[in-house]
Every structure is written in structure tokens, then in C-alpha cells.
């Protein structure tokens, strides 16, 4: 089954997913807003800002014109930063209005929209008319782009409230090193994908301060409990958070220096200012915006999320990482199962 697929977003993860789809024999068009990046991809088959030392498939074609990229496609994969997903979706909807196509939509973005607290599938459903699309899905799991580039064994989940759409994308992405499972709990998969970046920030900060494996394990375990509490309050299946898009993603982002959220946390743990960390990273740190959204959501819904609150205070209230850890450790004792 060969499909025409547009991939919107040529960062590390978007471009790597595009390369997988191309390797799998599909006609793939990779869109970027940056003409210089498009030129590099088409002439050198490299993407030096995001994926150093990796050469993309010769048959993968990049576009700076979104209309040309999505012409006559069967499927659209969106992998743009969470906070610009709405604007990109609005542009896409305008283009689709002019075309006689109704593609399947899947996204790989990991975040929650600030102020609205919407998950990315909700944003896409609001901005892309049902007349211009079929179902909406998400692809997520423990998947550092750098390891995928090496063809390391990688397992992810394709989730949609319409399981047939999830199964459709499962078939498109599956190959010998990239295995895809399906899930109909899109709420749980998207919340796990977004909130694990908060835990990655904390894990990096712990390492920056010199803490070891015990502290890291504690943060990951109790952090996942917070993610599950918030997710199930929206109707997510608690089992989702023990799977690939839950604990699996927490493990990889909270232990890998390839994670930009972990690297950002590490720099904060070393005492650097957030503004300098963001400036030096040169790429979007999804966990920063997600921390604020999750903190505000937790307050709104009365969900206890002390780790998220602690990281929020570090990012927004000038609380030092050491002080935040001390306050967490000295809180009143409670049952583990609460």
C-alpha cells in the first residue's frame, strides 16, 4: 500500500518520521516554513540544525509551499511545536478548503496549548473542518530521533478514538526497526506525551545538582503518578500510563541527554537562568509551556501535582532547584496509593 503523505514540520522528529515513511515506500512531501532548511534538505539531504551527521533518503522531497506539499495527499502528519499547532492548522484548513481531498490526519506533537489547555487532537479538530479530513490520530512513545536515525529498535503507539484510523497509520509506519501498537485512548496518550516533558526537566535538574539513580527513580515514579491523576480526571484509561506513551516515554526523556527537555533541566540544575537556557537551546523546549499549562489545569481541577508545582515555581517564581527539592521532601507524609 503506497500512500501520498505530507509531513508538516521538519524538526528532528518530523523529519525522521518523514524519512521512515519514505523508506517504507510512500510518496512523502516534507514541509518547512524555512526556505533555507528546505534547500539544504533537497540539495544536501541533510538537516544540520536538528539532525547532525544524518543523511536523509534521496527520494524525500522538501517544500516551503504548504499548498504544493499537501496537493493530492492521502494523509497528513503534523509535527510542529504545540503552541503553533493552531495557526498551522488554520493555514492547512484554508488550503484544504480549496482542494477536493479529505486526508487522514495524525500528529506527533507533545504538548498542551496554553490558556485553552487543549490537547493537540482537540486543536486540530477545532481548526480543520470535518469536511476537510477523516479521523485524527497521534503517534507517540519512547522515541528519540537520534536513536531512530541509527535504526535502533523503537516501539510507539498510534492512538485514535477511531481504532481503524489508528490501524491505518500503524500499517504506514511499521518496519523492521520501528514497531507501532494501537490504542483507542487518545486522551491518555496525548496527556502522557505532553506531561512527561515536565518530568524530563526535573530529571535533568537533579542530574545537574549531582543527584543519583535513587532520586531519578523517585522522580520518575511519583511524576508518573501525577500524570496519571490528571489524565484519569479527563477520562483517560489508567493503563495507558503504564504503556509506551506513559512510562515508556518518561523513561527515555528522563534519562537521555538527547532529550532537549532533559538538557534544559540540567542547565537549570547547574544554576543557569531560564532565559539563557531557552536562548542557548535554539529549539523549542516543550516542557516549559507544558509545565505552566499542567500547573494551571491541576489547580483548576483540584488535582494534587506537587512535582509539577515545584518545577513551575523554578521556572516562573525564581525558586531555586535546591529549595524546590527541599520543600518537596519535607511535605507532610501520605500514603503512596493516594
C-alpha positions as CSV (number, residue, x, y, z in Angstrom):
1,X,0.0,0.0,0.0
2,X,1.7,3.2,-1.2
3,X,0.3,6.5,0.0
4,X,0.9,10.1,-0.7
5,X,1.8,11.7,2.6
6,X,2.6,15.3,3.6
7,X,4.7,15.9,6.8
8,X,4.3,19.4,8.2
9,X,7.3,20.2,10.3
10,X,10.9,19.4,9.6
11,X,12.4,19.4,13.0
12,X,14.3,16.4,14.3
13,X,11.2,14.2,15.0
14,X,9.1,15.4,12.0
15,X,11.9,14.9,9.5
16,X,12.8,11.5,11.0
17,X,9.2,10.2,10.7
18,X,9.2,11.5,7.1
19,X,12.3,9.5,6.4
20,X,10.7,6.4,7.9
21,X,7.6,6.8,5.7
22,X,9.9,7.4,2.6
23,X,11.9,4.3,3.4
24,X,8.6,2.3,3.7
25,X,7.9,3.2,0.1
26,X,5.5,6.0,0.4
27,X,5.5,9.3,-1.6
28,X,6.4,11.8,1.1
29,X,6.5,15.6,1.0
30,X,8.2,17.3,3.9
31,X,7.1,20.9,4.6
32,X,9.1,23.6,6.5
33,X,8.4,27.3,6.9
34,X,12.2,27.9,6.4
35,X,13.3,28.1,2.8
36,X,17.0,27.6,3.7
37,X,16.2,24.4,5.5
38,X,14.2,23.2,2.5
39,X,17.1,23.9,0.2
40,X,19.5,22.0,2.4
41,X,17.2,19.0,2.6
42,X,16.7,18.9,-1.2
43,X,20.3,19.6,-2.2
44,X,22.4,18.0,0.5
45,X,19.8,15.7,2.1
46,X,20.8,16.9,5.5
47,X,19.1,18.9,8.3
48,X,22.1,20.1,10.2
49,X,20.3,22.2,12.8
50,X,18.3,19.3,14.0
51,X,20.0,16.0,13.0
52,X,23.7,16.4,12.7
53,X,25.6,13.7,10.7
54,X,22.4,12.1,9.3
55,X,21.7,11.8,5.6
56,X,18.1,11.6,4.5
57,X,16.7,9.5,1.7
58,X,17.4,10.9,-1.8
59,X,13.7,10.5,-2.7
60,X,12.4,12.6,0.2
61,X,11.4,16.0,-1.2
62,X,11.0,19.1,1.0
63,X,8.7,22.1,0.3
64,X,8.4,25.6,1.6
65,X,5.0,25.9,-0.1
66,X,2.4,24.1,2.1
67,X,-0.2,24.0,-0.7
68,X,2.2,22.2,-3.0
69,X,3.2,19.8,-0.2
70,X,-0.4,18.7,0.5
71,X,-1.7,18.5,-3.0
72,X,-3.5,15.2,-3.7
73,X,-2.2,13.6,-0.4
74,X,-3.9,10.7,1.3
75,X,-2.5,11.5,4.8
76,X,-1.1,14.5,6.7
77,X,1.4,14.2,9.6
78,X,1.8,17.3,11.7
79,X,4.9,17.6,13.9
80,X,5.1,21.3,14.8
81,X,5.6,22.8,18.3
82,X,2.4,22.6,20.3
83,X,2.0,26.4,20.7
84,X,1.9,26.9,16.9
85,X,-0.2,23.9,16.0
86,X,-3.4,26.0,15.9
87,X,-2.0,28.6,13.5
88,X,-0.5,25.9,11.2
89,X,-3.9,24.0,11.3
90,X,-5.7,27.2,10.3
91,X,-3.5,27.6,7.3
92,X,-3.9,24.0,6.4
93,X,-7.7,24.2,6.6
94,X,-7.7,27.2,4.3
95,X,-5.7,25.2,1.7
96,X,-7.8,22.0,2.1
97,X,-10.9,24.1,1.5
98,X,-9.6,24.7,-2.0
99,X,-8.8,21.1,-2.7
100,X,-11.0,18.1,-3.4
101,X,-9.3,15.8,-0.9
102,X,-10.1,14.5,2.6
103,X,-6.9,13.2,4.2
104,X,-6.4,11.3,7.4
105,X,-4.6,13.4,10.0
106,X,-2.0,12.3,12.5
107,X,0.2,14.4,14.7
108,X,3.4,13.8,16.7
109,X,3.5,16.9,18.8
110,X,3.9,16.6,22.5
111,X,2.4,19.5,24.4
112,X,-0.8,21.2,25.8
113,X,-1.9,24.5,24.4
114,X,-1.5,27.3,26.9
115,X,-4.6,29.2,28.1
116,X,-7.0,26.8,26.4
117,X,-5.4,23.7,27.9
118,X,-6.4,21.8,24.7
119,X,-4.7,18.6,23.6
120,X,-3.4,18.7,20.1
121,X,-6.1,16.5,18.6
122,X,-8.7,18.9,20.1
123,X,-6.9,21.8,18.4
124,X,-6.8,20.0,15.1
125,X,-10.5,19.1,15.4
126,X,-11.4,22.7,16.1
127,X,-9.4,24.2,13.3
128,X,-9.6,21.6,10.5
129,X,-13.2,21.3,9.3
130,X,-14.7,17.7,9.3
131,X,-15.4,18.3,5.6
132,X,-11.7,18.6,5.0
133,X,-10.4,15.5,6.9
134,X,-11.1,12.0,8.0
135,X,-10.1,10.9,11.5
136,X,-7.4,12.3,13.8
137,X,-4.7,10.3,15.4
138,X,-1.5,10.8,17.4
139,X,1.8,8.9,17.3
140,X,3.8,8.8,20.5
141,X,6.1,6.8,22.6
142,X,9.8,6.5,23.7
143,X,11.4,7.6,20.5
144,X,14.5,9.8,20.5
145,X,15.0,10.9,16.9
146,X,18.8,10.3,17.2
147,X,18.3,6.6,18.0
148,X,15.7,6.2,15.3
149,X,18.3,7.6,12.9
150,X,20.6,4.7,13.9
151,X,17.7,2.3,13.3
152,X,17.7,1.4,17.0
153,X,14.6,-0.7,17.9
154,X,11.8,1.7,18.6
155,X,8.2,1.0,19.8
156,X,5.5,3.6,19.7
157,X,1.7,3.9,19.8
158,X,-0.7,5.2,17.2
159,X,-3.9,6.3,19.0
160,X,-7.3,7.5,17.9
161,X,-10.8,7.4,19.1
162,X,-11.5,5.6,15.8
163,X,-9.4,2.5,16.0
164,X,-9.5,2.0,12.2
165,X,-7.6,5.3,11.8
166,X,-5.0,4.1,14.3
167,X,-4.6,0.8,12.5
168,X,-4.3,2.7,9.2
169,X,-1.3,4.6,10.5
170,X,0.1,1.6,12.2
171,X,0.5,0.0,8.7
172,X,2.1,3.1,7.2
173,X,4.8,3.4,9.8
174,X,5.7,-0.3,10.7
175,X,9.0,-1.7,9.6
176,X,11.8,-3.9,10.9
177,X,13.1,-1.4,13.5
178,X,10.0,0.8,14.0
179,X,7.1,-1.1,15.6
180,X,3.7,0.5,16.1
181,X,1.0,-0.5,18.5
182,X,-2.6,0.9,18.5
183,X,-4.7,2.4,21.3
184,X,-8.1,4.0,21.3
185,X,-7.3,6.1,24.4
186,X,-6.1,9.3,22.6
187,X,-6.7,11.3,25.8
188,X,-4.3,9.3,27.8
189,X,-1.7,9.0,25.0
190,X,-1.6,12.8,24.4
191,X,-1.5,13.7,28.1
192,X,1.3,11.2,28.8
193,X,3.2,12.5,25.8
194,X,2.9,16.1,26.9
195,X,3.5,15.8,30.7
196,X,6.5,13.5,30.5
197,X,8.4,16.6,29.4
198,X,7.9,18.1,32.8
199,X,9.4,15.1,34.4
200,X,12.4,15.3,32.0
201,X,13.0,18.8,33.1
202,X,13.1,17.7,36.7
203,X,15.4,14.7,35.9
204,X,17.9,16.9,34.2
205,X,17.8,19.4,37.1
206,X,18.5,16.5,39.5
207,X,21.5,15.4,37.5
208,X,22.8,18.9,37.2
209,X,22.8,19.1,41.0
210,X,24.6,15.8,41.3
211,X,21.8,13.5,42.5
212,X,21.9,9.9,41.5
213,X,19.8,7.0,40.5
214,X,17.6,6.8,43.6
215,X,16.5,10.4,43.1
216,X,15.9,9.8,39.4
217,X,13.8,6.7,40.1
218,X,11.8,8.6,42.7
219,X,11.1,11.5,40.4
220,X,10.0,9.3,37.5
221,X,7.7,7.1,39.6
222,X,6.0,9.9,41.5
223,X,5.9,12.0,38.4
224,X,4.1,9.3,36.6
225,X,1.6,9.2,39.4
226,X,0.9,12.9,38.9
227,X,0.4,12.4,35.1
228,X,-2.0,9.5,35.8
229,X,-4.0,11.5,38.3
230,X,-4.5,14.4,35.8
231,X,-5.1,12.1,32.9
232,X,-7.7,10.0,34.5
233,X,-9.6,13.1,35.6
234,X,-10.2,13.7,31.9
235,X,-11.4,10.1,31.4
236,X,-8.1,8.5,30.3
237,X,-7.5,4.8,30.8
238,X,-5.0,4.5,33.7
239,X,-3.4,1.5,32.0
240,X,-2.3,3.8,29.2
241,X,0.2,5.5,31.6
242,X,1.9,2.2,32.2
243,X,2.5,1.8,28.4
244,X,4.7,3.2,25.7
245,X,3.3,6.7,25.7
246,X,3.3,6.9,29.5
247,X,6.1,5.2,31.5
248,X,8.0,4.3,28.3
249,X,8.2,7.9,27.2
250,X,9.1,9.1,30.8
251,X,12.0,6.6,30.9
252,X,13.6,7.8,27.7
253,X,13.1,11.5,28.2
254,X,14.1,11.5,31.8
255,X,17.3,9.5,31.2
256,X,18.6,10.6,27.9
257,X,20.9,13.6,27.2
258,X,19.4,13.7,23.7
259,X,16.2,15.0,25.2
260,X,16.2,18.8,24.9
261,X,13.9,18.9,28.0
262,X,16.4,16.9,30.0
263,X,19.2,19.2,28.8
264,X,17.3,22.3,29.7
265,X,16.7,20.9,33.2
266,X,20.4,20.0,33.5
267,X,21.3,23.6,32.8
268,X,18.8,24.9,35.3
269,X,20.2,22.5,37.9
270,X,23.6,24.0,37.2
271,X,22.2,27.4,38.1
272,X,21.6,28.9,34.7
273,X,18.7,31.3,34.1
274,X,15.7,30.0,32.2
275,X,16.0,32.8,29.6
276,X,19.6,31.9,28.9
277,X,18.7,28.2,28.7
278,X,15.9,28.9,26.1
279,X,18.2,31.2,24.1
280,X,21.1,28.7,24.0
281,X,18.9,25.7,23.1
282,X,17.9,27.2,19.8
283,X,14.9,24.8,19.7
284,X,11.5,24.7,21.4
285,X,11.6,23.3,24.9
286,X,8.0,21.9,25.1
287,X,8.2,21.2,28.8
288,X,8.4,24.9,29.7
289,X,5.0,25.8,28.3
290,X,3.5,22.4,29.3
291,X,4.5,22.9,32.9
292,X,2.6,26.1,33.1
293,X,-0.5,24.6,31.4
294,X,-0.4,21.5,33.6
295,X,0.1,23.6,36.8
296,X,-2.9,25.7,36.0
297,X,-5.0,22.7,35.0
298,X,-4.2,20.9,38.2
299,X,-5.3,24.0,40.3
300,X,-8.5,24.3,38.2
301,X,-9.4,20.6,38.7
302,X,-8.2,20.2,42.2
303,X,-5.5,17.6,41.3
304,X,-2.5,17.2,43.6
305,X,0.6,17.6,41.5
306,X,3.5,18.6,43.8
307,X,6.3,17.8,41.4
308,X,4.7,19.8,38.6
309,X,4.1,22.7,41.1
310,X,7.7,22.6,42.2
311,X,9.0,22.8,38.6
312,X,6.5,25.6,37.8
313,X,8.0,27.5,40.8
314,X,11.5,27.1,39.5
315,X,10.5,28.2,36.0
316,X,8.2,31.1,36.9
317,X,8.7,32.1,40.6
318,X,12.5,32.3,40.9
319,X,12.6,29.4,43.3
320,X,16.0,27.7,43.2
321,X,16.0,24.0,42.3
322,X,17.5,23.1,45.7
323,X,14.7,25.0,47.5
324,X,12.1,23.3,45.4
325,X,13.5,19.9,46.2
326,X,13.7,20.6,49.9
327,X,10.0,21.7,50.0
328,X,9.0,18.5,48.2
329,X,10.9,16.3,50.6
330,X,9.6,17.9,53.7
331,X,5.9,17.9,52.8
332,X,3.6,16.1,55.2
333,X,3.7,12.3,54.9
334,X,1.0,10.5,53.0
335,X,0.0,7.1,51.6
336,X,1.8,6.1,48.3
337,X,-1.6,5.0,46.8
338,X,-3.4,8.3,47.3
